[in-house]
Amino acid sequence: MPRPITATLHLAAFDNNLQVIRRQAPGAKVWSVVKANAYGHGLKHVWRSLANTDGFALLDLAEAVLLRESGWQGRFCCWRVFSSRRIWRWSIAIS
């Protein structure tokens, strides 16, 4: 019989953790890895709590588009290799 599983995210803790990392590594660029839809928690829901990051590492171009459409203006990188030169050029244009 399946058990209900709940994950509670404390979004304020994300920014706090980011600040702790910055204090430990002053001057370092800190990117947030939120691939696979923020590990199933919802990229659209999570990214604003990490808005002070230097960039986002994402799984694919679809997540990059979602991030842009949600308001992120910073940098990102995608883990997947592009299979089409046209898609690759477009991804450079939006980044």
N, C-alpha and C positions, 0 to 999 in steps of 0.2 A: 504494500500500500504506500503510495507516494506521500511524502511529508511536505507540508508547505515550507518553503524556504524564503526568508526575507533578508535582504541586504539593505542596511540603512547607511546612506552616505551623509557625512557631515561636510558639506561643501566649504564651509569656512575653514575647516582643517586643511583643505588643499592649499589655500593661499598661505596659511600659517606654515605649513611644511615647506612651501616654496621659499618663504622668508628665512627659515632655518637653514636651508641649503645655501642660500645666498650669503648668509653670515659665515658659514663654514668654508665657503669657496668664493671669497670676494673677487669680483672682476670676471668670474667665469660666466659663460653663456649657459643658461639652463633651459633645456627644451623639455616639454611634457609629452610623454608617449601616451596617446589616447586612441590607439588603433582599435579596430574591430568595435566601432561604435562605443568608444570609451569602456571597453571590456564588458559590453552589454548593458551598461548603465545609462546610455543615451548621451551621445556627444553634444547634442543640442542643449541638453540639460546641464552638462558638466563644464563645458569650456569656459564659461564666464567666471567660474571660481578660480580658474587658472589664467586669467587675463593678463597677469603680470609676468607670464613666462616669456622667454625670448622667441619661442617658436613651438610648433606642434608637429610631432611625428605621427603620421596617419597611415592607415593600411593602403588606401587607394584613392584614386582621383574623385570618386563619388563622395568620400568623406571630406576631401578638400573643398569641393563645391558646397557641401552642407555647411562647412565652417565659414566660408565666405558669405554665403547667404544668411548666416546667423549673425554676421557682423564683425567677424575677426578680420583685421586688416594687416596682421603681421605675417611672418614667414611660416612656411610649413614644408615638410618633405613627405613623400609617399614611399612606402616600402616596396610596393609592387612595381615591376618593370612594365613599361608601356609597350604594347604590341603594335601600336600604330604611330607612325611619325606625326600624323595630323593631331592625334590626341596629345602627344608629347609637346608639340608646339603650343597647343592650347593651354596645357598645364603650366608652361613657362609664362605665358601671357597673364594668367590669373594669379600667379604667385608673385 
